[in-house]
């Protein structure tokens, strides 16, 4: 499998505006040279090289731009000569820009190389980077959320290609909004100063003044060998130049077609030439390039070495540190001829023997101390779920302050591997993914976390602990692609407020729909402020890639909020799923049984007055009560709303589909040892919005009764499947 590589070169973003008040919040990006090659239909198949070039010059609310059209047209010709299938678009408004990204994003999923080259206006606002369509009408900084395209959308798309993706940005200093009389009507959601940044769920407040020379883009941080190239370093702006092309685009154009010029050296040459020509402008690159050679004009060098051997050596470095038997077995299965096979088999036998002896102690004592010791020493053991259930039962009945004592239980013996591998580093993506196949299902979070830190990948859902990518409850880019064929969504972005309202019910987490609703209504007072505040409260505006000081502070605060929520999830689950359901079952069973008993007794008693009739009544009442209790117990949970929010769950496994097209999952709630079978509220909301509600804790709940489903534990679900198979 070829190395995956994405390059995001934002070329030539021209500063959009500074408005005297807005200058305190918005950093000018400058002219964005971005036009791409000959306009062709993007049909990506294996091995395809595709490109999207957007050149925005004819802005409707500000003076037109000139040089970006030249830079884009020339770059389009160059990439066309390199064999890229290019779609060259000019002067895109918001909706057409969105549609172009949808088309390109779908094509990029199967492309080997993909290039995004954008030229036009752009801003850094509220700690995030934005690209400006030609129809944008920005009267205050808050309008940017509805009027502009978030740079992170383009980065999300650049993750998709297998080998390479490209986008180019060349920022200029001229400010077309400087002479306008538009006043800053909105209020900042947070200050530019990291010390005064508003909390995630805070109320918007006035912007704090900042230095006038704080301009340009905010830095970004990406993985998956994605490269983000700025014409000027973060926080600075670029020169537009006096010739046909800007210094940055001109240098790139001179070298982009050079055969067998490795991508690292291409951007080094451009950096040096721009610095020499301007004396002030220093291009910058953010991201991590792969170890192997990558070319825009030429084929990547064939990787040397045995990918399988590299994968085995890489996996062994992590596997040898775990005590989880399942992971050790996967290593043996993946690499049956491994030199470590005998050691793996011996280690598995050691762990099994130690755990068996430990569990014998637990079964003899059945005490709080015994169960706790077992769970501490064997967190991946065969009896973990049984131990958790027994421990929870004992803790519930234990008296306050009751001493638990200590227990002498042997832990896993230390490993005695003969070969202590040195730290392995490989640039072979095939080897990395092969090793990941062994580790990704491991319950040993330390092993998974260390691997993810060294080889992070959002594409393969391999995110290191603390990654801001993991903070996003939803990916707006994915929602944009998923809803591309929804007529209501498309009508919403065309300005139909009614369609926006309908779309929001179907896609409640697609935050841009709420912004477009405000836009379609002419941005009435308070609409955007309220929409952005609510989106931030729900965590829908967490920045995954931006590394401005504002976003660092905001993401740290959001991470603290998430941590606090996770600490209380056990209570949320037990209170809502446990207490509410058990109370509902208890009440329903009691009422139904009492009613059935009374009804049956009355009917039987009226039919006969003899002792036999009395016995018949008693028997009938008992039978009816039993049937009613059974029915009530099985259905009561379906008549209450259950917190089915995906953010509350872990160890999620897809099981199949319901008759109505909803996907069923097996999962456990964070902080709860039991497994359940049910649906995901986020998915239900798209199909049956009426069955989803939001609790006071901010999490989504599902009314299983409206869906015609039962909310079951995994064991009950398995029993039902077995009975169904027998019947």
C-alpha positions in Angstrom: 0.0 0.0 0.0 1.5 3.4 -1.0 2.3 5.9 1.6 -0.6 8.2 2.3 0.2 11.9 1.8 -1.9 15.1 1.8 -0.5 18.5 1.0 -2.7 21.5 1.7 -1.1 24.5 0.1 -3.2 27.5 0.6 -1.9 29.7 -2.1 -2.6 33.4 -2.3 -5.2 34.2 0.3 -5.8 37.9 0.0 -6.7 39.7 3.2 -10.4 40.2 3.4 -11.0 43.1 5.7 -9.8 44.9 8.8 -12.7 47.3 9.7 -11.4 49.5 12.5 -13.2 47.5 15.2 -12.8 44.1 13.4 -9.1 44.6 13.1 -8.9 43.8 16.7 -10.1 40.3 16.0 -9.6 39.4 12.3 -6.1 38.8 10.9 -5.7 39.4 7.2 -4.9 36.4 5.1 -4.1 38.1 1.9 -4.5 37.2 -1.7 -5.1 33.5 -2.3 -3.7 32.3 -5.6 -5.8 29.3 -6.3 -6.9 28.3 -9.7 -6.6 24.8 -10.9 -6.1 23.5 -14.3 -8.4 22.6 -17.1 -12.0 22.2 -16.0 -12.8 18.5 -16.1 -15.1 16.1 -14.4 -13.5 14.6 -11.3 -13.9 10.8 -11.5 -11.3 9.4 -9.2 -10.3 5.8 -9.6 -7.2 4.0 -8.4 -4.1 5.8 -9.5 -6.0 9.0 -10.5 -4.5 12.4 -9.9 -7.2 15.1 -9.4 -7.1 18.8 -8.6 -9.6 21.5 -7.6 -8.7 25.1 -8.4 -10.9 27.9 -7.1 -10.0 31.5 -8.1 -12.1 34.2 -6.4 -11.5 37.6 -7.8 -14.9 39.3 -8.5 -16.1 39.9 -5.0 -19.4 41.6 -4.9 -19.1 43.7 -1.7 -15.4 44.7 -2.0 -13.0 45.8 -4.8 -12.0 43.1 -7.3 -8.7 41.2 -7.1 -6.4 40.9 -10.1 -3.2 38.8 -9.4 -4.9 35.7 -8.0 -6.6 35.1 -11.4 -3.1 35.0 -13.0 -1.6 32.8 -10.3 -4.5 30.4 -10.5 -4.6 30.2 -14.3 -0.8 29.6 -14.5 -0.9 27.0 -11.8 -3.8 25.3 -13.5 -1.8 25.0 -16.7 1.2 23.6 -14.9 -0.8 20.9 -13.0 -2.6 20.1 -16.2 0.7 19.4 -17.9 1.6 17.1 -15.0 -1.4 14.9 -15.9 -3.8 16.0 -13.2 -7.5 15.9 -14.0 -8.4 19.4 -13.0 -11.6 21.3 -12.2 -10.9 25.0 -12.5 -13.7 27.2 -11.0 -13.9 30.9 -10.7 -15.8 33.3 -8.5 -17.6 30.8 -6.3 -20.4 31.9 -4.0 -20.9 30.0 -0.7 -23.2 27.4 -2.1 -21.2 26.6 -5.2 -18.0 26.5 -3.1 -19.7 24.0 -0.8 -20.9 21.9 -3.8 -17.4 22.0 -5.3 -15.9 20.7 -2.1 -18.5 17.9 -1.9 -17.7 16.7 -5.4 -14.0 16.9 -4.8 -14.2 15.3 -1.4 -16.1 12.3 -2.9 -13.5 12.0 -5.7 -10.6 12.3 -3.2 -11.7 9.2 -1.3 -10.4 6.9 -4.2 -7.7 9.2 -5.6 -4.0 8.6 -5.2 -3.1 12.3 -5.6 -5.3 15.3 -5.0 -4.6 19.0 -5.2 -6.6 21.9 -3.8 -5.4 25.3 -4.9 -7.3 28.3 -3.7 -7.0 32.0 -4.5 -9.1 34.8 -3.0 -9.9 36.5 0.2 -9.5 34.9 3.6 -9.3 35.8 7.3 -8.2 34.4 10.6 -11.0 35.1 13.0 -11.9 33.8 16.5 -8.8 31.6 16.4 -9.8 29.8 13.2 -8.9 30.2 9.5 -11.6 31.0 6.9 -11.9 31.2 3.1 -14.2 33.9 1.7 -16.7 33.2 -1.1 -17.5 36.1 -3.5 -21.0 36.6 -2.2 -19.9 37.1 1.4 -21.5 40.0 3.2 -19.6 40.5 6.4 -20.9 43.3 8.6 -19.4 41.9 11.8 -16.9 39.2 12.7 -19.7 36.8 13.8 -21.0 36.8 10.2 -17.9 34.9 9.2 -19.4 31.7 10.6 -22.2 31.8 8.1 -20.5 33.5 5.2 -17.1 31.7 5.0 -15.7 28.3 4.5 -13.6 26.9 7.4 -10.1 25.9 6.3 -10.5 22.7 8.3 -13.0 21.5 5.8 -10.2 21.5 3.1 -7.8 19.8 5.5 -10.4 17.0 6.2 -10.6 16.4 2.5 -6.9 16.4 2.1 -6.7 13.5 4.5 -8.5 11.3 2.0 -6.1 10.7 -0.9 -3.8 7.7 -0.7 -0.5 9.4 -1.8 -0.7 13.1 -2.2 -3.0 16.1 -1.9 -2.1 19.7 -2.7 -3.5 23.2 -2.0 -1.6 26.6 -2.2 -2.0 29.9 -0.3 -0.3 33.1 -1.0 -1.3 35.9 1.4 -1.1 39.6 0.4 -1.3 42.8 2.5 -3.7 45.0 0.7 -7.0 45.3 2.6 -10.0 45.8 0.4 -12.3 46.5 3.4 -10.1 49.2 4.9 -11.9 52.0 3.1 -15.4 50.7 3.7 -17.7 52.3 6.2 -19.1 49.0 7.6 -19.3 49.1 11.4 -18.5 46.2 13.6 -22.1 45.4 14.7 -21.3 42.1 16.4 -19.4 41.1 19.6 -16.5 38.8 19.8 -17.1 35.3 21.3 -13.7 35.3 22.9 -10.8 37.7 23.1 -7.6 37.3 21.1 -5.7 37.2 24.3 -5.3 33.7 25.6 -5.5 35.0 29.1 -8.9 36.4 28.5 -10.4 33.8 26.3 -14.0 33.0 26.9 -14.8 29.5 28.3 -16.4 27.0 26.0 -19.8 27.5 27.3 -19.4 31.1 28.2 -21.4 34.1 27.1 -20.0 36.2 24.2 -18.3 39.3 25.2 -16.6 42.3 23.6 -13.2 41.8 21.9 -10.0 42.7 23.6 -7.7 45.0 21.6 -4.6 43.4 20.2 -1.5 44.5 18.4 -2.1 45.8 14.9 0.7 43.7 13.5 -0.9 40.5 14.5 -2.0 39.4 11.1 -2.0 36.4 8.8 -3.2 32.8 9.4 -3.2 30.9 12.6 -0.8 27.9 12.6 -2.2 24.4 12.1 -1.3 20.9 13.3 -2.1 17.9 11.1 -1.3 14.1 10.9 -1.7 11.5 8.2 1.3 12.9 6.4 -0.8 15.9 5.4 1.1 19.0 4.5 -0.3 22.5 5.0 1.9 25.1 3.2 1.5 28.8 3.9 3.0 31.5 1.6 4.0 33.3 4.8 4.5 32.0 8.4 1.6 32.1 10.8 0.8 35.5 12.1 2.5 37.3 9.1 1.3 38.3 5.6 2.7 37.9 2.2 3.6 40.2 -0.7 1.4 40.5 -3.8 4.4 41.5 -5.9 4.6 43.8 -8.9 4.7 41.3 -11.7 2.2 38.8 -13.2 2.5 36.5 -10.2 3.1 36.9 -6.5 6.6 36.0 -5.3 5.3 32.8 -3.7 3.2 31.5 -6.6 5.9 32.7 -9.1 8.5 30.6 -7.4 6.2 27.6 -7.1 5.4 27.8 -10.8 9.0 27.9 -11.7 9.7 24.6 -10.0 6.5 22.6 -9.7 7.0 20.9 -13.1 10.7 19.9 -12.4 10.9 16.2 -13.0 11.8 14.0 -9.9 12.0 17.0 -7.6 11.1 15.6 -4.2 8.4 17.5 -2.4 10.6 18.5 0.5 13.1 20.1 -1.7 10.4 21.8 -3.8 9.2 23.7 -0.8 12.7 24.4 0.4 13.6 26.0 -2.9 10.4 28.1 -2.9 11.1 29.2 0.7 14.7 30.3 -0.1 13.6 32.2 -3.3 10.8 34.0 -1.7 12.9 35.1 1.3 15.7 36.3 -1.1 13.2 38.2 -3.3 11.2 39.9 -0.5 13.6 40.1 2.4 10.7 39.8 4.8 8.4 37.0 3.7 9.2 33.5 4.9 6.9 30.7 3.7 6.1 28.0 6.2 5.0 24.4 6.2 2.9 22.6 8.9 2.6 18.9 9.0 4.7 15.8 8.8 6.0 14.5 5.5 6.4 10.7 5.0 9.9 9.2 5.1 9.6 8.0 1.5 10.1 10.3 -1.4 7.0 12.0 -2.8 6.9 13.8 -6.2 4.4 16.1 -8.0 6.2 15.3 -11.3 7.4 11.7 -11.0 6.6 8.5 -9.3 7.4 7.8 -5.7 10.5 5.6 -5.1 9.7 2.0 -4.4 10.2 1.3 -0.7 13.2 -0.9 0.0 13.0 -3.7 2.5 10.4 -6.3 3.6 7.2 -4.6 4.6 6.1 -7.7 6.5 9.3 -7.9 8.4 9.1 -4.2 9.3 5.5 -4.7 10.5 6.5 -7.6 12.7 9.4 -5.7 14.2 7.2 -2.7 14.8 4.3 -4.6 16.3 6.6 -6.6 18.5 8.0 -3.4 20.1 4.5 -2.7 21.5 3.1 -6.3 21.9 6.0 -7.3 24.2 4.9 -4.8 26.8 1.3 -6.0 27.2 -0.2 -8.6 29.5 -3.4 -8.9 27.3 -3.6 -12.4 26.0 -5.9 -11.5 23.1 -3.3 -9.1 21.7 -0.5 -11.6 22.0 -2.6 -14.2 20.1 -3.3 -11.7 17.3 0.4 -11.1 16.9 1.0 -14.9 16.6 -1.8 -15.2 14.1 -0.6 -12.2 12.0 3.0 -13.4 12.0 3.0 -17.2 12.3 6.6 -17.5 11.2 7.9 -14.9 13.7 11.1 -15.6 15.5 9.2 -14.6 18.6 6.5 -17.2 18.3 7.8 -19.6 20.9 8.2 -16.7 23.4 4.6 -15.5 22.7 3.3 -19.0 23.3 5.2 -19.3 26.6 4.0 -15.9 27.7 0.4 -16.7 27.0 0.7 -19.9 29.1 2.3 -18.0 32.0 -0.5 -15.4 32.0 -3.2 -18.0 31.8 -1.8 -20.0 34.7 -1.4 -16.9 36.9 -4.9 -15.7 36.2 -6.4 -19.1 36.8 -4.7 -19.3 40.2 -5.8 -15.7 41.0 -9.5 -16.5 40.1 -9.5 -19.5 42.4 -8.6 -17.2 45.3 -11.5 -14.9 44.3 -14.0 -17.7 44.1 -13.0 -18.9 47.6 -13.2 -15.5 49.2 -15.8 -13.7 47.2 -14.9 -10.5 49.0 -14.6 -6.9 48.1 -10.9 -7.1 48.5 -10.6 -10.2 46.3 -12.6 -8.8 43.4 -10.7 -5.4 43.5 -7.4 -7.1 43.6 -8.3 -9.3 40.6 -9.5 -6.3 38.6 -6.3 -4.4 39.4 -3.9 -7.2 38.5 -5.8 -8.7 35.6 -7.7 -5.8 33.9 -7.9 -7.8 30.6 -8.6 -11.2 32.2 -11.2 -13.7 31.2 -13.4 -13.1 34.3 -13.3 -9.3 34.3 -17.0 -8.8 33.5 -18.1 -11.3 36.2 -15.8 -9.6 38.7 -17.2 -6.2 38.0 -20.8 -7.3 38.4 -20.0 -9.1 41.7 -18.0 -6.2 43.0 -20.8 -3.7 42.2 -23.3 -5.9 44.0 -21.1 -6.2 47.1 -20.4 -2.5 47.1 -24.1 -1.7 47.0 -24.8 -3.8 50.0 -21.7 -2.8 52.0 -22.2 -0.7 55.0 -20.7 2.8 55.0 -17.1 2.8 56.3 -16.9 -1.0 56.2 -13.3 -2.1 56.0 -12.4 -4.2 53.0 -9.0 -5.4 54.1 -6.1 -6.5 52.0 -5.5 -9.7 50.1 -2.4 -11.4 49.0 -3.0 -12.3 45.3 -0.1 -13.1 42.9 0.0 -10.9 39.8 1.2 -11.7 36.3 4.9 -12.9 36.3 7.4 -10.5 34.7 8.1 -11.2 31.0 11.3 -13.0 30.1 11.6 -12.3 26.4 15.1 -13.0 25.1 15.2 -10.2 22.5 14.7 -6.7 23.8 13.8 -4.8 20.6 15.2 -1.4 20.2 12.8 1.4 19.3 11.6 0.9 15.7 10.9 3.7 13.3 9.5 3.0 9.8 8.3 5.2 7.0 6.6 2.2 5.4 2.9 2.9 5.7 2.0 -0.7 4.8 4.1 -1.9 7.7 2.5 0.6 10.1 -1.1 -0.4 9.1 -0.2 -4.1 9.4 1.2 -3.6 12.9 -2.0 -1.5 13.7 -4.1 -4.5 12.7 -2.6 -6.4 15.6 -2.9 -3.6 18.1 -6.1 -1.7 17.3 -8.5 -4.0 19.1 -6.4 -4.2 22.2 -8.0 -3.3 25.5 -4.6 -2.3 26.8 -4.9 1.5 26.3 -1.3 2.1 27.1 -0.2 0.1 24.1 -2.8 1.6 21.8 -2.0 5.1 23.0 1.7 4.8 22.5 1.3 3.5 19.0 -1.2 6.3 18.2 1.2 8.9 19.5 4.0 7.8 17.2 1.8 7.1 14.2 -1.3 9.3 14.5 -4.0 9.0 11.8 -7.4 10.5 11.7 -8.0 8.5 8.5 -7.5 5.2 10.4 -9.2 6.4 13.6 -5.8 6.3 15.4 -5.8 9.4 17.6 -3.3 9.9 20.4 -4.6 10.7 23.9 -5.5 14.3 24.2 -5.8 14.8 20.5 -8.1 17.6 19.5 -9.4 15.5 16.7 -10.8 13.2 19.4 -12.6 16.2 20.9 -14.9 16.7 18.0 -18.2 15.0 18.8 -19.0 15.1 15.1 -17.2 15.9 11.9 -18.9 18.7 9.9 -17.1 17.7 6.8 -18.5 14.2 7.0 -22.0 15.6 7.5 -21.5 17.9 4.5 -20.7 14.9 2.3 -23.4 12.6 3.8 -26.2 15.2 3.3 -25.1 16.2 -0.2 -28.1 14.7 -1.9 -30.7 15.8 0.6 -33.1 18.2 -1.2 -33.9 20.1 2.0 -30.2 20.7 2.8 -29.5 21.9 -0.7 -32.5 24.2 -0.6 -31.3 25.5 2.8 -28.0 26.6 1.3 -29.9 28.2 -1.5 -31.6 30.5 1.0 -34.8 28.6 1.9 -35.4 29.1 5.6 -38.1 26.5 5.8 -35.8 23.9 4.3 -33.2 24.9 6.8 -35.6 24.2 9.7 -36.5 20.8 8.3 -32.8 20.0 7.7 -31.9 20.9 11.3 -34.3 18.3 12.5 -32.7 15.7 10.4 -29.1 16.7 11.0 -29.1 18.4 14.4 -25.3 18.2 14.7 -24.6 19.8 11.3 -24.0 23.2 12.8 -23.7 25.0 9.5 -27.4 24.5 8.9 -28.3 26.7 11.9 -25.9 29.4 10.6 -27.5 29.2 7.2 -31.0 29.5 8.8 -29.8 32.8 10.3 -28.3 33.9 7.0 -31.5 33.1 5.1 -33.5 35.3 7.5 -31.1 38.2 7.0 -29.2 37.6 10.2 -31.8 39.1 12.6 -30.4 40.5 15.8 -29.0 37.9 18.1 -29.5 35.0 15.7 -25.9 34.2 14.9 -24.6 35.1 18.4 -27.1 32.6 19.9 -26.4 29.9 17.2 -22.6 30.1 17.7 -22.9 30.2 21.5 -25.2 27.1 21.5 -22.9 25.3 19.0 -19.9 26.0 21.2 -21.7 24.8 24.3 -22.4 21.5 22.6 -18.8 21.2 21.5 -19.6 21.5 17.8 -17.0 24.2 17.1 -14.0 22.6 18.6 -11.0 23.2 16.4 -9.2 20.0 15.4 -6.3 21.5 13.5 -5.9 25.2 14.3 -3.2 26.0 16.8 -3.8 29.7 17.6 -3.5 30.7 21.2 -7.2 31.2 21.4 -7.9 27.7 20.2 -5.4 26.2 22.5 -7.0 27.8 25.5 -10.5 27.0 24.3 -9.7 23.3 23.6 -8.0 22.9 27.0 -11.2 24.2 28.6 -13.4 22.0 26.5 -11.2 19.0 27.4 -11.7 19.8 31.1 -15.4 19.9 30.5 -15.3 16.6 28.7 -13.3 15.1 31.6 -15.8 16.3 34.2 -18.7 14.9 32.1 -16.9 11.5 31.8 -16.4 11.4 35.5 -20.2 11.7 36.0 -21.2 9.5 33.1 -21.5 6.5 35.4 -24.0 8.4 37.5 -25.9 9.6 34.5 -26.1 6.1 33.1 -27.0 4.4 36.4 -29.5 7.1 37.4 -31.3 7.3 34.0 -30.8 3.8 32.6 -30.7 2.0 35.9 -33.0 3.8 38.3 -35.5 5.2 35.8 -35.8 1.9 33.9 -36.0 -0.2 37.1 -38.5 2.2 38.7 -40.6 2.1 35.5 -40.4 -1.7 35.4 -41.3 -2.0 39.0 -44.2 0.4 38.8 -45.5 -1.1 35.6 -45.2 -4.6 36.9 -46.9 -3.7 40.2 -49.7 -1.8 38.5 -50.2 -4.4 35.8 -50.0 -7.4 38.1 -52.4 -5.8 40.6 -54.8 -4.8 37.9 -54.6 -8.2 36.3 -55.0 -10.0 39.6 -58.0 -8.0 40.6 -59.6 -8.3 37.2 -59.1 -12.1 37.0 -60.2 -12.7 40.5 -63.4 -10.7 40.0 -64.2 -12.5 36.8 -63.5 -15.9 38.2 -65.3 -15.2 41.5 -68.4 -14.0 39.8 -68.5 -17.2 37.7 -68.6 -19.5 40.7 -69.0 -19.0 44.5 -67.7 -22.4 45.5 -64.3 -23.2 47.0 -63.3 -24.6 43.6 -64.2 -21.3 42.0 -62.2 -19.6 44.7 -59.2 -21.7 43.9 -59.8 -21.1 40.2 -59.9 -17.4 40.8 -56.7 -17.5 42.8 -55.0 -19.6 40.1 -56.3 -17.3 37.3 -55.2 -14.2 39.2 -51.7 -15.6 39.7 -51.4 -16.7 36.1 -52.7 -13.3 34.8 -50.4 -11.4 37.2 -47.4 -13.4 36.1 -48.1 -12.8 32.4 -48.8 -9.1 33.0 -45.6 -8.8 35.1 -43.6 -10.5 32.4 -45.0 -8.3 29.7 -44.6 -5.1 31.7 -41.0 -6.0 32.6 -40.0 -6.5 29.0 -41.7 -3.4 27.7 -41.3 -0.8 30.4 -37.7 0.0 29.4 -39.0 0.7 25.9 -41.4 3.4 27.1 -38.7 5.6 28.7 -36.1 7.7 26.9 -32.6 6.2 27.2 -29.4 8.2 26.9 -28.2 6.7 23.6 -25.7 9.5 22.9 -22.6 8.0 21.3 -20.5 10.3 23.5 -21.5 8.3 26.5 -20.5 5.0 25.1 -17.4 2.9 24.5 -16.4 -0.6 23.2 -18.9 -0.1 20.4 -19.5 -3.0 18.0 -22.0 -3.0 15.1 -24.3 -6.0 15.2 -26.8 -5.5 12.3 -29.8 -3.6 11.1 -33.4 -3.2 12.2 -36.3 -3.7 9.9 -36.6 0.1 9.7 -33.0 0.6 8.6 -31.4 1.6 11.9 -28.1 0.1 12.9 -27.9 -1.9 16.1 -24.8 -1.8 18.3 -23.4 -3.6 21.2 -21.7 -1.2 23.7 -21.1 -0.3 27.3 -21.6 3.1 28.9 -18.5 4.7 30.3 -18.3 3.8 33.9 -20.7 0.8 33.6 -19.5 -2.8 33.2 -22.6 -4.1 31.6 -23.1 -4.4 27.8 -26.3 -3.2 26.1 -27.7 -3.5 22.6 -29.3 -0.5 21.1 -29.1 2.4 18.7 -27.1 5.6 18.4 -29.1 8.8 19.0 -27.1 10.7 16.4 -28.2 8.2 13.7 -31.8 8.0 14.9 -32.0 11.8 14.7 -31.4 11.7 11.0 -34.2 9.2 10.3 -36.7 9.7 13.1 -36.1 13.1 14.7 -39.2 12.8 16.9 -37.7 9.9 18.8 -34.7 11.9 20.0 -34.7 14.5 22.7 -31.9 16.3 24.7 -31.6 15.9 28.4 -30.7 18.6 30.9 -27.2 17.2 30.9 -26.9 18.0 27.2 -26.8 14.3 26.0 -29.3 12.9 23.5 -31.9 10.4 24.5 -34.0 8.0 22.4 -37.6 7.0 22.9 -37.3 3.3 22.0 -41.1 2.9 22.2 -41.6 5.3 19.3 -39.1 3.2 17.3 -40.9 0.0 18.1 -37.7 -1.4 19.7 -36.7 -2.8 23.1 -33.8 -1.5 25.0 -32.0 -4.6 26.2 -28.9 -5.8 27.9 -26.5 -7.8 25.8 -27.4 -11.0 27.7 -31.2 -10.4 27.2 -30.6 -9.7 23.5 -28.6 -12.9 23.1 -31.3 -14.9 24.8 -33.9 -13.4 22.5 -31.8 -14.3 19.4 -31.4 -17.9 20.7 -35.1 -18.2 21.3 -35.8 -16.7 17.8 -33.4 -19.3 16.3 -35.1 -22.1 18.1 -38.6 -21.0 17.1 
